[in-house]
Structures are given as C-alpha cells and as structure tokens.
C-alpha cells in the first residue's frame, strides 16, 4: 500500500439507505484498489470512506475519475484527499495501525477522521512520537493510522475507538463502525 484516500459525499442519508452494494462493486474494479472502510457520520449522516491503494498514481486516478463521476451520478458534491502512506508507516505502526499489519483484539465501535490544516514536510518533522504517547493514554483508543497530505503536507489521522469514547471537536468527523453485512 502506498496511498490512502479520504472521501465524503455531501449528502445526509442513513447508511442503510445508501447504495453501498452497487458502489462496492464499482470500486472493486478500480485500478490499484486494495480496501475501503465505509464511514457514516454520526450526526451528519454523511457517507464516505478511507481507501487504500497500491500507488499514488492509482489513488489520483480514482479521485479525479471514478469518484467525482459517482458523486455526479448521485447529484451531490464531494470531497477527496490523497495521502502518502509510505511517509507515515513508522508512526502508524507505533500506533497499532491495522493498515500496516496490526490486529485488533475486538471490533472498533467508532472511527475518527481528522486533518489539521498545517503543512509539515517532510512528515518526520512532525512531533509524532510525543503525540503518539499522549494519544495512547486516551480512553477508548485502539489504533491510529497517520495521514500526510500529498502535495499539501497536511497532517491527519484515522483512528479506531471503542464505542462513544473519542472526543468530538470541530475538526473531526466521527463515524459509527457499521461494516456492510
């Protein structure tokens, strides 16, 4: 895995009413697609996800080709971000990231996506070791995958939590862990 993609459709719909089965079939056909975690906003009912791709090039093709077309077919706007997975590997492995091979003892009850509008290039200039130590002490923490924005250097994260333990704030999107049946 070399890239992550965050997507969000600007729509408010209960997840069970979203056409996720059809979308899954189309996404699985995209070049370089490895996996996706579906996200459903707790308060906003927005629909989106975090994807893993085998290359930055395939991730970029996805966010400039397939995904905007999918949003257009639903008649909604969309938001996407591409992240360089390789530069955050060490920091993510230190946080039990499932995207880098860690296994969780139980299923998460919630996911948290966050991105700070701060440019940190290269990623190793970020104080991730100090931040990791503080986050590991938070109630409900299970795992974290660090994100580093491609071309932007924005720093973010995708975290796994036990139910109702991650704090809400104005810079994060909290989603229920509702894997498709």
N, C-alpha and C positions, 0 to 999 in steps of 0.2 A: 504494500500500500504506500502510495506516495502523495496522495492528496485527499483532503476532506472537503465536502461541500455542504453548506448550510442552506436550506431553502425554506421559504414561508410563503404561502398563498394568502393574499389579503382578502380573506373570507371568514365569516363566522358560521360554522356549521358543526353540529355534533359529529364526532369522528365516525360513529356508526352509519351516518348518512353520506359520508364522503365516498367517492367511487374508487376506493383504495385498491380493490382487487384488479380492476382494469388498469389502473396506473401501475401497480406492481408488475403486471405482465409486460407493459411497455418499457418500464425502467430496466427490467432484467435483460432486455435486448440492447441496451446502450453500451457502446464500446468501453471496455475497461471498468465497468461497474462491478464492485465487489460485494457491498452490502448497504443496507439502509436501516436506520432506526426511525420509525414514524414518530412524529410529535403532534400532540393535540393540546393547545393552550388551555390551561385550567380555567381561567377567567375569560379569555378572549375567544375561545373555541377556534383559534386559527389552526391551520393544518400545514405541516411541513415535515422536515426531517433532516437528519445528519447522514450523509452518504460517505462511503469510502471508494476511491478509485485507484486504479493501478498506475496512473500517471497524471501529472498536472495537465498535460495536453488533453487527455480524455475528460478530465473534470471541466476544463474550459469549454470543450465542445458541448458538454451536457448543459452548462449554464447559458450558453449562447445559442443553442439549437433546440434540443428537446424540451427543456424546462419552460422557456418562455412560450413555446408553442402549446404546451399543456395548459399553462395559465390562461392563455388567449382562448383556448377551446372551452374553458370554464367561464370566460368573461370576467376574469379578475386580474388585478395587478399581482406582481410577485417580487420577492426579494431573494437574492442569492449572494453568497460569499464563497470564495475559494481559499483554502488554507493549505499551506505546505506542511505535510505530515512529517517529513523526514527531520526538519529542524527542531521539532518538539518531542522527538522519540524518547530521549533520555529523561526529560522532565515528566513525560507521561508515564513511562514505565515506573518511575518513582512513586506515582500516584495510583498504581494498580489498574492502569488503563486496559480495558478489555480489547481496545483496538490494537494493542501491542502485545496480545497474548495472555493477559491475566485472566483468571477465572474468579467469578464472584461466588460466594457461599450461598447466596439467596438472590432471588429476583429483585431488582430495584422497584420501588414504589413510585418514584418520580425521577424526572430528568431536569436538569437545569442547563440552559444555554446562556452564555454571557459573552459579551465582547466589549472591550474598552476602546474608545476612540483615542488611542495613544500609539504612536509609532515607535516600535522597538526593533531596530535592525542592527546587527543580527539578533535573533531571539535569545541567544546566550547572554546578551546584555541585560535581560530581564532578571529580576531577583527571584527566580522561580524556586530555588531551594528554600529560601526563607518563607515564601508564600506557601509552598507545599507543606512545610511543618505546621503552619498555622491552620491550614485547611484540614489536615488530617485529624486535628483535635475537635472539629465541629461535629455536633450531634447529627447522627444520621449519615455521615459521609461514608461512601462505599468506594467510589473510583472517580478519577478525573482524567480527561484527555485534554491536554493543552492544545490551543489553536494559534497559529501565526498567519495572519492575512497575507496572501500572495500579493505582491506589489504595494501593499499598504503597511505592513508590519504591525497591524493591529493585533492586540493580544486578547485571547478569549479562552473559553473552556466549554467542555461538555461534561457534566458531572452526573453521576448516578447517586441516588439517595434512597434511604428508607422512606416510607410514606410520611408526608407532611413535615419533614424535618429541614428542608432547605429554605433559607430566608428569602422572602420576596423583596425585590427592590426595583427601582425604575430602569435599571439597565439589564434586566434578565427576563427570560421567558421560561416559565416553569410549565412542564407538561406532565400529564399523567402517563405512567408506564402502561400503555394499552397495546400490547403486541396483537396484530391481527390473528384471528382464530384460524 
